[in-house]
Amino acid sequence: MAGLKTREELRYQVDERAPMPITLGIGLQHAVLSLSSMMLMPTVAFRAGGASDAAVVWAVFASMTICGAIIALHARPFGRFGAGYVLAIGPTGAAIAVTADALNAGGPAMLALLVIMASAIQFAFALRMSLLRRLLTPTVSGTALMLIPVTIFPVMFDMLDEAPPEAPGVAAPLCAAITFLVVGGIMLKGTPGLRNWAPICGIVLGSIAAAFYGLYDFDRVAQAAWFGAPTQWPTHFAEISEGLSIEAFVGLAPAFVLLFLVSAIRSMSSSLAIQTVSWRTRRAPDFRPVQGVVAADALSNLAAGLAGTMPNGANSGTVARTQLSGVASRPVGLAFGAALALLAFCPKVVALVLAVPAPVFAGFVTIMIASVFTVGLKMAVSEGVDSQQGLIIGLAFWIGAGCQYGFIFPEFVSTFAGGMLNSALTTGGLVAILSTSFLLLTAPRKQRFETELALSALPQLREFVRALAKRRQLPAAMVERLDAVCEEALLTLLGDEESLVEQKRRLRVVAFVEADAVVLEFAAAGGQENIEDRLAVLGDTATGDSIERDLSLRLLRHLASDVRHRQYYDVDIVSLRVEPAAA
């Protein structure tokens, strides 16, 4: 990580406590702005699956309460569950097609079994995510995040034209334009305090304009009760006991597994993105919160399956809003989750949001998704872009967009796996994964070495790299450089002598040649500090005890051209790229 980069516009970073009015205000905004998709996704999916009105009401209620609890869990993680950031979760649009197919094939009982089955795969994925570190790279995650706006655009364009036939032709575009200009103007020129309220200001003024043209649905608000919960509970457990079609389950299972893997990639992208916007000083990506996000997704989907509603996934909604508001404080996530769960018991408030015309929401979403695309682009190129990574990004983005808009084999794409490839996120994510897999399968053979993580392993480690150098006929100067890098990396991983007494750790080393450079990967049981972050704050001068403590880090920074440290719950992986010294 090359030096420190700061985001001075961030008013409250994730580990700071914002004043209570700001915490409650931003949390309520997150909840209100999430209501539309939180309610519309289950409604569309269950109606497409032929479900009754009572089943639709229950699905919406269950989704809101489950997601509210998981959002609070993200703000205050428990064990390995949760991110430790303000991160949204909700029903995903990519699941509408397979949810409807499951309901048509066997009702809520079939849906429940498929969601529970796929959630088990997510649990396993979260537990051993480090095994897929080479596949699910920032390039793949960033590209998936860039494709989210492409996936949303068709829905947003349809929303722009939604208006009753009797409404004037200018009504919908005018309401959308007012919302867009108010939100955009406040975000560009408003004070930091005013920017917190930009979404609400834009939506309120857009709704006032819509009311003049009769677009705001006052009848929906008037008929809704103030408090209440669904009176009819689901019966899918009784349906399971009566028996289901095994053929239908087997036929739908692959689509659900693929959906959940793509959803995990999206959750990983959103987790990395929220880390990017939640700290003033740039930090190395921490994959422990990423594991926590995927584990929380699995927990939410297990709950969704038991409740008989559609699957959920973390999304980037709070990424854009955090970037716009400058408030990333964890208590905001608690307020967000609590507000969302409480709103599930307030039909009147829910109706107030649902009554907002679609063009008004479209005006706000336009600005929000622009920020999501930018965050994804930064993530995709965060570790540099060579010709291979550039091609992967380009292919994934344009193939995903082409499938989304029906330009690539529409007859086949629209029917495969319930039409799931119609989603740019799904198709583009798969292209990025398959392209990266091809590079991994065709990469040069790697040399491996395993020993105990101890200073006594240094002679064996040196013999290992010298054997590699001999096979590759590397020059003597490069061998000496590799010797020095191995020593300093080992000393850095060992840390304080006191920690060595606590537990014995194993060390796995992988080495391979890439162009003129040698790449070394050191994998050991997890530690606490991130080497990239320590290198970033390492000054050019030091005094006192810090000279001896940081000596190995300083030498490592000088000897290795690139240092990457990926931290997981089960393992720390340090990647070092060593290039020949300049003549």
Secondary structure, DSSP 8 states (H G I E B T S, - for coil): --S--B-TT-SB-TTS---HHHHHHHHHHHHHHHHHHHHHHHHHHHHHTT--HHHHHHHHHHHHHHHHHHHHHHHS-BTTB--SS--EEEE-GGGHHHHHHHHHHHHHHHHHHHHHHHHHHHHHHHHTGGGGTTTS-HHHHHHHHHHHHHHHHHHHHHHHT---TTS-TTHHHHHHHHHHHHHHHHHHHS-HHHHTTHHHHHHHHHHHHHHHTT-S-HHHHHHS-SS---SS---HHHHHHT---HHHHHHHHHHHHHHHHHHHHHHHHHHHHHHHHS-SB-----HHHHHHHHHHHHHHHHHHHHHT---EEEESHHHHHHHHH-B--HHHHHHHHHHHHHHTT-HHHHHHHHTS-HHHHHHHHHHHHHHHHHHHHHHHTTT---HHHHHHHHHHHHHHHHHHTT-S-HHHHTTGGGGGGGSHHHHHHHHHHHHHHHHHHTS---EEEEEESSGGGHHHHHHHHHHHHHHHT--HHHHHHHHHHHHHHHHHHH--HHHHHH---EEEEEEEEETTEEEEEEEES--SS-HHHHHHT--S---THHHHHTHHHHHHHHH-SEEEEEE-SS-EEEEEEE-----
